[in-house]
């Protein structure tokens, strides 16, 4: 975790004619089609669709909170905790985002230089950048 490990991930692009099969026990990173941009006084929460959760699809492990000031595509942490494969189709609705108004703007929103925002402006599934904490 102290060094970048690019070789751990590879990009797989799925087109409109071919679904992605998530096998039991697999974990992959995905991305929202939508770019999400929040003002400094707004936070959001990512949640999976309950009908798909009942089939064993989890869309985030720990990254369900979207910070005030966020701007970019949200990386999804897709897991299949069921015993059968799950078919995910391009542009399939697998999650939902709820927005909450804060009582006042964040003093250091996401993207502020002093907090070291590692994923600002990300597009597409983005691998862990935890190693940047050790720079």
Buried (B, 14 or more C-beta within 10 A) or exposed (E): EEEEEEEEEEEEEEEEEEBBEBEEEEEBBBBBEEEBEBBBBBBBEBEBBEEBBEEBBBBBEEEBEBBBBBBBBBBBBBBBBBEEEBEBEEEEEBBEBEEEEEEEEBEBBBBBEEEEBEBEEBEEBBBBEEEEEEE
